Amino acid sequence: MNKDFILPDIGEGIVECEVLEWKVKEGDLVEEDQVIADVSTDKAIVEIPSMHSGRVTKLYYIAGETAKVHSPLYAIDIDGEDVELPNQEIETQEHKLELVKQPINVTQSEINKKVLTTPAVRKLAREHDLDLNLISGSGKSGRILKEDVLEYLKPDLKAPLLSLTKTIEDRSETIVGVRKIMAHHMADSVATIPHFTFVDDVDVTELLKLRASLKSRYTEEVKITLMPLLIKALSLSISAFPIVNSRVDDNFSELTYLASHNIGMAVDGKTGLLVPNIKDVQQRSIIDIAHEVTRLTDAARSGVINPSDLKDGTITISNIGAIGGVSASPIINKPEVAIVALGKIQKLPRFNDEGQLEERHIMTMSWSGDHRVIDGATIARFNNSWKAYLENPSTMLANMV
């Protein structure tokens, strides 16, 4: 029986995805759960497995094309009966067989096709006449990423400059995958949510001391950064100000206060900006949160992440200070109603209670709120609560269940 595989919902709000790479071709026999294709959404690279054992009879898209959710992705004969291929496809397969028999005639393009990468990277390699087999891939399973090619193209700084008049040209590339869908998502957020920004400084000197203490205690168990402490303190403040953990319906007729604190972290991943979230932070310990931070950060940076880790976020932290910068005006991750951007930690002079100057570690927090739901006074009071936990972390520990 010939059966279409219908592309299912693979993420919240995802209506289309880019077919990055087919793992099979028409006529191939496949096993149940065998990976058929890699597709890219605005969130991550997702592996599409076969639901049945059988023979692939049709691929509805070519690599690089956009596939629609709830539409056929490929067809499979689940009885595994022989499938008669069109003459053109048979001739193509025979031609490929000849290339295998006579490797001396294999073109660079054919060699590159065997490398694990994406259509955009193959196009970049063709533009520079590169052999992808010579480039080490830093992605999952050795996948060659765009950054790997650009690194390979970097000139050897030790070599003399042979020419200062090298011709340069503009280069265009199609906007696809994560970047394209993220652009639509951000544009919709800006167009439909009236943003307002609130900025404040927090003294994290004592928090850094707590982090150092936890790091020495749990160094062999989990990586302790400031993020788990920031996330737990944020959850404690959400309990006192639940409106920042709410969402409104599309008609703005109903406001829902969300019981779960699913706190997202914006991660600059290989495929673009991803926002995985830690589920039910209100029920987790700092060490448990630290494990989740490490797991989700590693997955997001690789670009291969479980779509469930990207769904149902309720509020977002963006740590721009890890890259550089003091403050920002972050864009709300719709349908959430608030987001905070953390600046880099600076050593700055501050007056103590005795009026004496001393060195303190200061971090800027930049909030954006949905002004339909949250007013300035509410976000200021909420921020003061979070700030109090961070500046006096012993109070945070005292309030944890």
N, C-alpha and C positions, 0 to 999 in steps of 0.2 A: 504494500500500500504506500503510495507516494503522499508525503505529508509535509506541509509548510511549517517551518519553525517561525512563530510570531515573536518578534522582539518585544520582551516585556518591559514594564517600568523598571528602570535600573537606577533610579535616584529621584529624590523629591523635586518635582518641577521639571524633570528632564523629558523633553518631547522628541529629541533627535540626538544622534551621536555620529561620530566619524568612524568609518571602518578603517582601522589602522593596518591590519594585516590578516589575511586568511591563512590559517594553519593547514588547510586542505584545499584540494581542487575538485572540480566536478568529476565524478566517477570514482572517487576514493571511497574505500570501505572504512568506516569509523566505528569505534566502540562507544557505548554509553559513557557519559561523563568526559569523553575526550574533548579537549579544547578545539573548537572550530575556528574561532576568530578572536582577535583583540579589537575592542572598540574604545573610543575615547569620548568621554562626556566632559562637561564643564567641571566635574569633580575629580575624575580619576580615569585610569585605564582599567577596563573591565574585561575579564576573560569570559567568553560565551561558550559554555559546554554543550555537547550534544545530549539531548534528552533520550535518545534511542540509539541502538546499534543498527547499522544499515549502510546504505550506499548514498553518498551525496549526489543528488541529481541536478541541482541548480544553485548557483550563487547569485542572488538578486542585485548585488552591488560589486563594483570593483574597489580595490583599496584606494582610499582617499575620498570616496564619495560619502554623502551624508545619508544615513539610514533613519527612518522614522519609527518611533515607538508604535506598537500595535500593528505594524506592517510586517510582511514576510521578510526574513533575513536570508534564509536558504531553504531548500527543499531536500528531503531525504526519503529514500525507499526503505521503510523500516522492516520490510520482509527480506531485504538484502538480495533481491533478485537482480540479475544482470540488467544493466541499463545501456541501451544503445545510444552512443554519443553521436552528435552530428559529425559529418565528414571533416569539417573544418577543425573541430576540436581534436579528432583523431590525428589529423595531419600535424597539428601543433604538438601533441604529445610525442609523435614519432620524431619530429624535429628536435625536441628537447632530448629524446633518447639518443639521437645521433650526436648531439653536443656532448653528452656524457661519455659516449664511446670514443670521441675524438676531442679530448680536452685541449689539444693544441689550438683548436679553432674557437674555443669559448671566448666570447667577448667580455670586456670589463663589465659591461652592463649586466650580462648573465651571471657573472661571478657575484656582483653586488646583490643580486636578487636573493642569494642564499643567506645573506647576513640578516640577523635579527635587528630590525630597526623600523622606522616609519617612512611613509612616502615623502614627507617633507625633508627628512634627512637624506633620502636617496636623491632627491632633486638637488639638494645642496652639494652632494658628492659629485653628481654629474656636471654641475656648473663649474666645479674646480678639477674635474677629471681625476677624482680620487679613487683609490682602491680601498673599499671599506674593510677588506680583510686585514689591512695594515693598521687599523685603528682599534684601540682597546675600548670596549664598551663599559660604561660605569652603571648602566641600568640593570634591572632585574634579568637574570639569566644571561648576562653579557650584552643586553640590548644597547646598541649604539645610540646615544642621544645627540641632539644638536650641539650641546656644549662640548661633547667629545670631539666632534668634527671641527668646531671653532678652535678648540685647544690645539688640535693637530695642525691647523692652518697657521698658528702663530709663528712669526718668523723667529729664527735662531738669533737671539740678541748678541751672541758672541761672533756671528758671522759679519763680515764687512758689508756695508751697503753698496750694492753694485750699481744701483740706479736710483736717482731721485726724481725721475720723470715718469715713473710707472703710471700707466693709464688707469684711472679709476672710473667705475660706472655705478649708477644707481641700481639697486637690486630690489625687486618686488617679490613678495610671497603671499600666497592666499591665506587669509585669516581663517583658521579652522580650529576645531577641537576646543580645548579648555579656554583659550584666549577669546574665541568668538562668542561662546555661550556665556562666559563671565562678563563680557562687555554688555551683552543684552540684559543680563541680570542686574548689573550695576546701574545701567541706564534706567531700567524700570524702577529701581530703588530710589534714585535721585528724583525721577519724574513724579513719583506717587507719594513719597514721604517728605514732609517738611522737616528738614534737619535743623538742629541747633547744636552749638558746641559749647562745652564747659571745660575749662582747663584749670588744673591745680597742681601743686608740687606735694610730694610725700617724702618724708625722711625715712629711708629704708636701712639706716645704720644698724638698728637692733635686729631687723629682719635678716640682714646679712650674717649677723652673729648666730642667729638661730639656724640658718641654713648651713653654716660651717659646722655647727654642733651635730646636726642631723647627718651631714655628709660624712663626718668621721665615724659616726655610729653605724650607718647603713651603707658604707662605701662598697662593700662586696655584694650587697643585695640589689641595689637599684641606684640609678643616677639621680642625685638630688640637685635640682636647680631651684631658682626662685619661683618658677612657674607654678609648681604644686602648692606652694604657700599662698601665692596670689590668688589662685583659683579657689582654695578652701576658704580664705578670708572673704572673697567675693560672695561665695555661697552663704556664709553666715550673715552678710549684709542683706542679701536677697530675702532671707527669712523675715527681716524687719521691714523691707520695702518690696513686697511681692509685685508691685506694678511694673518694675523694670524687667520682670520675668514673665511678661504677658504678651499676648498678640491679639490683633483685631482681624475680623473677617473682611473679605473684599469689599463689602458694602458699607463698612464701618458702622455696623449696627449692633455688634456684639464684641465685648472685651472678655477674653478668657485668661484667667490667672493660672499659669502652668504649675503643676505640683512638682514636676521634676526640674532640677537645676542641671540642664544639659549644656555645659559651658564649652564654647568653641574656642579653638586656637587657630588664628590665621597662620598658615605655614607656606613659605616660599618654596614650593616643590619643583621638581624637574619638569612637570607638565604645566606649571602655572600656579596661581594662588589657590590653595585648598584650605577648607575650614572644617577639619574633623572636630568632633565634640566628645567630651567625656560625659557619659550618661550618669544621672542621679548622684551628682557630686555631694549633695546634702547627706547621703548615706555612706560616703567613703571616707577612709582615713587619709592622712597626708601621704603615707607611704603607698597606699593603693592608688592614689591619684598620680604619684610619681611614676609608677609602673605604666599607667595609661598614657601619660605625657610622652614617655619614651617610645612606647609602641606606636602611638598615632603619629608622632613626629617622624619616626623612621619610615613608616608606611607612606605618609604624605610626600616626603622628600623623594621617595623612589617612584611615586606616581601610581603605584599599584596598591589600591586600598579598598577595603570592603565598603560598598556603598552605604551600608547601614551605619557606618561610623561617621558619615557625612549628613545623615538625615536627622531631623527633629531637634536641631540646636535651638537654644532659647536665648542666649546672650553670648557675645563674642569678645575675646581679648586679642588685640593685634600688637605684637611686640616689635614695633619698628626699631626700637633701640638696639636690638640685636644686630641690625645692619648699620644703623647710624641715624642721627636726627634726634631732636629734643621733643618736638611736638608735632601734631598732625591734625587734620580734620577727617577722621575716618568715615567711610560710607556704611550705613547700616545694612546688615545682612538680612534683607527682607525674607520672612515676615517678622523678624525680631524687632524690638523697639529701642534697643540701645547697643552701643559698641564702645569699647575703650581702646585707645592706642597708648602704649607705654613707650616713653622715650628712653634714651640711654641714661645710665646712672652716672652722675657727675660728682666729683669731690668738690664741694663748695664750702665757703666759710659761713657759719651761722652763729648767732649769739645764743649762749646757753642761759639757764635761769639766773645765773649770777652776773649776766651781762658781759661775759668773756667770749671772745671769738674762738671757735674750734672747728676742726674739719668734720664735715658730715657728708653722708652719701645721699644725694637728692635725685629723685626721679620725677619727671613730669607725666601727668596723666591727662589725656585729652579725650573727653567724652563727646559722642554724638548721640542725640536722643530724638525720638519721634515726637514732635511738638504737639501732635494730636492727642497723645496719650500722657506724656510726661512734661511737666513744666520745669522751668529753671530751678525753682526752689526745691522741688523734689529731687532732682538729680544732684543738687548741691548737698542736700542732707544725706542722700544715699552715699555720695562720695565721701562725706565726712565720716560716716560709719565705717566704710571700707578702710579709709585712711587711718582711723583710730586703731583698727586691728593690726595694720601693717606697721605702724609706728610703735605699738606696744603689743608685740606678738604673744606675750604671756596671757593677755586678755582673750586672744583668739583661742589659745589652748584651753583656757578655762571654760569657754562657751561651747566647746566641741562635745558632741554626744558620743 
